[in-house]
Amino acid sequence: MERFKNESSVYQRPVELLQRLIRFDTTNPPGAEAQCISFIKGVLDDAGVETAIFAHTPERPNLVARLHGQGSAPPLLLYGHVDVVTTENQKWQHPPFAGVIEDGFVWGRGTLDMKGGVVMMLVAFLRAKAERIALPGDIILTIVSDEELFGDFGARFLVENHADLFEGVRYAVGECGGFSFHVGNRRFYPIMVAEKQRCSVRATVRGQGGHGSMPVHGGAMARLSQVLRRLDRHRLPVHVTPTARVMIDTIARALGGMTGPILGYLKNPGLTDVILNLLGERGHIFDPMLHNTVSPTILHGSTSINVIPSEVSVDLDGRILPGFSPDDLIAELNKIVGSDVELEVIRHNPGPPEPDMGLFSTLSGVLREIDPEGVPVPFLLSASTDGHHFSRLGIQTYGFLPMQLPEDFSFIRTIHAADERVPVEALSFGTDAIYKLLQRFGG
């Protein structure tokens, strides 16, 4: 494999490093992360960092590297994944695995989720090594496979088989936090401290089947369409969790004027959906953190074109708020789709416990230093990350990959979508923030 040129200065070239990572097609499934992780290992080896590979299968490896600190603080874990979601049936302006630079952005699958974040961590880690900074505690850099599909070959494998690697770790930095968004005329940085639980549900309906040449009216297909329409038109009930409440309060205080109090009404379950409707697109970041949600993603029907199925189903990507269970989600869904629809939980990944906010003030201080006009806020992520695996070891994950984004750029709407991209300047912004964190995380 071709080595990275001038390895000694790699930490000064995050954009070039990201381009190289994008060009490894690590679409999951199947993942095939081995070449990408081998490349990262080569960069670390050339910098004189000791690395180790741990893998359930050779094609799905995980890398762990460590810098030793002074021992005045527990080790800090930095972790990220290099697998990416599919680009199938998406229309891109630039090839998704080319790493094109245009209009001040690096374009490509994984720029936001999360090869860009891996580069921020890797560059800050290498800079700490090159400049020999006094680290309060050890830094453990972990690059994993398979986050996009449950983490069975990645974080889960490490937690269940190599927990000793993370002994003493209390806090970790991972994905999905630190990106800027705007409300009114203020810029906010959500730091992820909690996340929703992943709960896959299959909804099945039955009806009259038959030969495709003899149409059936009101059959299983028609009934499933009604189920999908109900799910499209109705939100599940409102729930205001402690993290969401603090986030809303912080934003409302920062905005002040008339906008702040209006936003504060999001905490009133009787008014929440009304306010979300008034906010429109501006409310997209709040909506899923105030409801359990499901998204229809996979349909199952007949396997033959000339057979009208008597049973059809849809798989729902369910996301449950902290403190709720799959039974709660099923009960809420039954009220919308009706009790004659069979609902089955096909996989549930329990989420982390109540957040440990011990590192939050340090992370907030870093953001205020590099952007005095920005407002850090705690954030409940509407998705799930590998954080729920590491939480089994008592490790609190913070989503902290800071990016100062243009006001008209939505991080949430761009990840997993066509034309995923990251501003060039945002890479340096995030790298600087993580580097500052490495210097002061024990304070």
C-alpha positions, 0 to 999 in steps of 0.5 A: 500500500502506498504510504503517506508522503512526508509522514512527519508533517501529516498532522499539518495536513488534515485535508489531504489525510481526509481525502485519502480516507474517503477514497477507501470505499468502506460502505457497510455492508460489507464494511471492508474497513481493513485497508483503511485501518491499515493505512491509518496504522501506517501513519501512526507507525511512521510517527513512532506511535505504538499500535495494536489491531484487534479483530473478530474477522480480518476484514473488520479490524479495530485499531488501538493506539496510546500516548502516555500522560503524566498520570494526574488524570484518568485516561481519555478515550478518543474513538471513531469509526471508518465505515460509512453508509451506502450511496446507492440511488443517490445523485451526487455532484461529485463522485462520493469516494473521490475526495474532491475539493470545491467551493471550500468543501471536501466532498465525499461519503464520510466527510461528516460521518465520520472520517472527518471526525477521525481525521480531527482526532488522529491529527490532534493525537499526532500533533500531541505526539510530535510536540511532546505536550504534557498530557494530564493522562493517557490518550487512547485513540481507537478506530473501529469498524461496523458502527453503522450496523450495530457495532458487532465487529467494532465497539461491541467486540472490543468491549466484550473481549478486550475491556482491559484496554479501557481500564480506568477510562471515565470519559470518551470523545466520539461523534455527533456533537460540536457542530454549529447551528443557528437559532435566531441570530445566535450560534450554538454548539450542541455537545452530545451527552445522551443518545436515543436507543436503537429499537428495530420494529417489524409491523405486519398486516395480513389480508386476502391473497391470490393470483396477480391477474385477479385484483384484490381490494382492501388486501394486505398491501392496501392496509399497509399503505394505510399504516404508513400514512398514519405514521407519516401524519402523526407524531408519537407522544411528547416526552421532555427528558432532563437533557432536552429541558436543559438544552431548551432552557440554555438556548431560550436564555441566550436568545432572549427577546420574544423568540426565547420564551416562545422556544421555551414553550417546547417544554410544555407537552401540550404546546410542543407540537404546535411550536414545532410546527411553527418553527418548521425546518428550524425545529428539525433538531428539536423534534426527535429529541422530544418524541420516540420516533420510527422511520419506515425503511424496509418493505417485505411482500411477495417474492413473485410478481404474479402472487398477491401477498396475504402478508406484508410487513415494514421494518421501522427504524425506531429510536427510543428516548432515554428512560423508555423501553421497547414496550413503551414504543410498542404501546405508542405505536399501537395507538396510531396504527391500531391493535390489528397490526402485529408489532414485533421488536426485532432488535433493541440496543439499550442506551447509556444511563443518565449522563455524567456531566463531569467533563462538560464544563471543560468542553464548553470552555474549549468552545468558548475560547475558540469561538467567544460568540458561540453558545455550548449546549448539552445535546440529546442525540436523536440517533445512537452511536457506539457510546452505548457499547462503551457505556457498559464499561462505565464510560461517558461519551461526549459527542465533540467534533467541533465544526463552525459551519455556515448558517445555511448548512445543516449538519443533520440534513447532510449526513447520510445524504447525497453531497455529504461534505465538510468545510475545509476550515471546519476541519482545522477548527475541530482539530484545534479544539480537540488538541486543546482538550488533550492539554486540559482534560484533567482540569 
